[in-house]
C-alpha cells in the first residue's frame, strides 16, 4: 500500500484467511495477537475479513509496479 494512500481498512492488524482443499470446510480467519491467537469461523466474521481483503486488493499497487514502488521508498530513506 503506498504511503500516500494514508489509512487502510486493515490497520487494526494482520490477518490470514485460511481456505482448505475440502469443499465442505468453511473459511477460517486467523488473527495473531501479542498474547495469543484467535480463529474466527462465524460466517459474519469471515465475510467482514473477506471484504477487507478484497478492498486491500483493489487499493494496493498492482504486483507489476511493486518493485518500482519499493525502490522509490528505499531511495527516500
ABEGO torsion letter per residue (X at the ends): XBAAAEBBAAAAEBBBBBBBABAABBBBBBBBBAAEBBBBABAAAAAAAAAAAAAAAAABBBAAAAAAAAAAAAAAX
